[in-house]
Amino acid sequence: MERELRNRIDYTVICIGEFADRFDMHPQQAYQYLKKYGGIDFLRDSYEAEHLLSIEDAVDDLAILCRRNGGKIA
């Protein structure tokens, strides 16, 4: 159980970092944006499926989801 939690945390941190890199943001800004527009909840709730995809696909999914929830980052 502890290992799975660590994997989920690591995955979330990596996704936030890659999102920040793609959209030229500080990781803290990326976290706040993802939290505001549902991306963090999405990563938590969809981990079982999303972690099987590439990080690039996960970041694409995050960007799409956040736009649908009112985010302005393209």
N, C-alpha and C positions, 0 to 999 in steps of 0.2 A: 504494500500500500504506500509506504513512504517513497519507494522508488518511482511509482507512478506519479505521485504528487510532484516529485522533483522533475520528472520528465515534462509534466504539464507546465510547470513554472519555467523551465529552461526554454521550452517551445514558445511560450508567450513572450518571454524576454527577447528571443531571437526575432520573432515576428514584429515586435515593436521596433527593434533596432533596424530591421530591413525596411519597414514602413518609413521610419525617420530618414533613412538614407535615400530612399526613392524620392521622397517629397521634400528633401533638403530641410529637415527639421531637426531640432535637438530631440533626443530620445524622450525627455520629460514632456516636451510639447506634443510629441506623437502620442504618448500615453494619455495625456489629457484629452486630446482630440478623439482618440479611439474610445476612451471612457465615455465622453459626452455623446458620441454618435453610435454607441452600441457595439463597437468593435471588440472591446475586452470581454463583454458578455458572450459575443459570438465565438471568440476563441475558446472560452471556457465551455460553452454549451456544445460546440461542434468539434471539440478536440479529436474525438474518435475518428472522424472522417478527415478533417483538415490536416492532421499530422501525417497522413499518408500521401498527401500532395507535396509538390515542391513548395519551398518557401515563397518563390515568385508567384505561384498560383494562390497561395494563402494571402499574400499582400494584395493581389488583384481582387480577391473576394472581399477583403477588408475595405478596400477603396470603394467597391460597388455598394457594399452594405452601408457604409457611412454616408455616401451620396444619397442613397434612398432615405436615410434618416435625417437629411438636412445638411450634411457636411458639404463644404464647398471645394475641398481639395480634389483636383482631377487626377 
